[in-house]
Amino acid sequence: MQNENQTAPDVVTILWRRNQNGSRTIVAATVIGSAHPCENCLQPGDRFSAARTCLLNNGFQRVFQEMFGDFGVSVFVRTSTNMNCQ
């Protein structure tokens, strides 16, 4: 039985590509719930490292990452129990 007062987690998925210089660039990102305050870091062409840092600093945890050649997928989740009060 679910607790009706429980808040759904925020989920961010990022598809990224490794560039020739070794850095990773966002190809696409999806958000279920909210990515606040990191929305501006999740645009195609943005650096994956900046998005990852913002998400981790704002209560998200990386729960999955897989590489497919030059591409990769990362999934971040934030629950109400690991949100930072700001």
Summary of the structure (lengths in Angstrom):
residues: 86
radius of gyration: 13.8
end to end distance: 31.9
largest distance: 50.0
contacts: 215
relative contact order: 0.26
helix: 19%
strand: 41%
